């Protein structure tokens, strides 16, 4: 069974019967998301387009889709947590659950707050089941541009949402492990999406010389990971906040190669993003890899140097 | 030959009495295991937050055969990602339990793992109180009835031997 089939099986296991039977007949290679909302039609994002899920497959017709019930949502959450909601509360507080296979389930519901702290999310009313894909080789074209034999260059991967940024980073970790076996890579997998560690085992392959810290913020990962694992390269996903950026700057000055990613449409948007423009002005990164919409996730549109001149594309 | 027959008859009555005694004892042990399971869960929920399957795996060997059988069935439901319903949990129940005991224990396993840590802890404490009641009843029954049945069977065995002599 290949990884797509395995992931489809893992998703099917947590679905109620009527959704499972409909999901099982879909072409899983091209499914990105399964969106389930209480008392609303089930919707699948496939080939980049949203369509209604029916018992006979996908349809643009809104008249006979499968309607998701509250009981369906509860069943999925219970099964996703192996009937151990208490064990996943830290993830719930952040609005998602990651299950085996690196499958991330985004959650919307009522946020319970006490003294300014989020305690949990209850009365969940909608789910977004995101399907991970392993696209081996999608990052290979940029390898030669982000290494100066054999040192890694400090690289920022820029991608709009849904273009395979995580898929790209996952493959990049694997490619580095494969090509540069004597380099130690540390992946800071805050949401468990890159390597999808589950009960101590990575569900998605990030290479044999890669260490993974799962479920912790980047500050902890950078400080403690550098000290304890002595990585040559750190890979981290979705840098967004001011503290993330401060950590990035510290890490790049520590001599460790850093590969990070950010949500943006391209270089121009990065220039205008708060705090990120400083990264460009201070030349914190040596390379910028821009991803875009393509026929597969992780499609590289261009590689730029620290002066924002295109070196490949 | 006759002596052998008399000994066999006496032993049969003793074995019967012992079997009845063990029935009461095994019920007591079952409820002790159930309470112990609640304690183990409370600790895991408070600290390491391991999933229920891992808790069961960790403590499985410390329980008696009958409780292990129940946990094995429940584990299989979780592992196979089946829906946890009252119906499929009831089928796992030990046949030596009484109807109201089955009802409460079924409810316990049905509700298990459906709540956050604080609520789960509170529910465990509430259920433990009910299970304590079952244990006390089982202990009382073992002390009074089990001993009496064992003695009655021994006496009947002796009486049968005397009559046959």
HADDOCK unambig.tbl for C-alpha pairs under 7 A between the chains (distance, minus, plus):
assign (segid A and resid 13 and name CA) (segid B and resid 81 and name CA) 5.93 0.50 0.50
assign (segid A and resid 14 and name CA) (segid B and resid 81 and name CA) 6.66 0.50 0.50
assign (segid A and resid 78 and name CA) (segid B and resid 114 and name CA) 6.53 0.50 0.50
assign (segid A and resid 79 and name CA) (segid B and resid 81 and name CA) 6.32 0.50 0.50
assign (segid A and resid 82 and name CA) (segid B and resid 51 and name CA) 7.00 0.50 0.50
assign (segid A and resid 82 and name CA) (segid B and resid 78 and name CA) 6.25 0.50 0.50
assign (segid A and resid 83 and name CA) (segid B and resid 113 and name CA) 4.63 0.50 0.50
assign (segid A and resid 83 and name CA) (segid B and resid 114 and name CA) 5.95 0.50 0.50
assign (segid A and resid 84 and name CA) (segid B and resid 51 and name CA) 5.32 0.50 0.50
assign (segid A and resid 84 and name CA) (segid B and resid 52 and name CA) 6.05 0.50 0.50
assign (segid A and resid 84 and name CA) (segid B and resid 113 and name CA) 4.02 0.50 0.50
assign (segid A and resid 84 and name CA) (segid B and resid 114 and name CA) 6.33 0.50 0.50
assign (segid A and resid 85 and name CA) (segid B and resid 113 and name CA) 5.48 0.50 0.50
assign (segid A and resid 85 and name CA) (segid B and resid 114 and name CA) 5.55 0.50 0.50
assign (segid A and resid 85 and name CA) (segid B and resid 115 and name CA) 5.48 0.50 0.50
assign (segid A and resid 85 and name CA) (segid B and resid 116 and name CA) 5.64 0.50 0.50
assign (segid A and resid 86 and name CA) (segid B and resid 45 and name CA) 6.78 0.50 0.50
assign (segid A and resid 86 and name CA) (segid B and resid 49 and name CA) 6.77 0.50 0.50
assign (segid A and resid 86 and name CA) (segid B and resid 113 and name CA) 6.67 0.50 0.50
assign (segid A and resid 86 and name CA) (segid B and resid 115 and name CA) 6.06 0.50 0.50
assign (segid A and resid 86 and name CA) (segid B and resid 116 and name CA) 4.21 0.50 0.50
assign (segid A and resid 86 and name CA) (segid B and resid 117 and name CA) 4.48 0.50 0.50
assign (segid A and resid 87 and name CA) (segid B and resid 49 and name CA) 4.79 0.50 0.50
assign (segid A and resid 87 and name CA) (segid B and resid 50 and name CA) 6.00 0.50 0.50
assign (segid A and resid 87 and name CA) (segid B and resid 51 and name CA) 5.80 0.50 0.50
assign (segid A and resid 89 and name CA) (segid B and resid 116 and name CA) 6.67 0.50 0.50
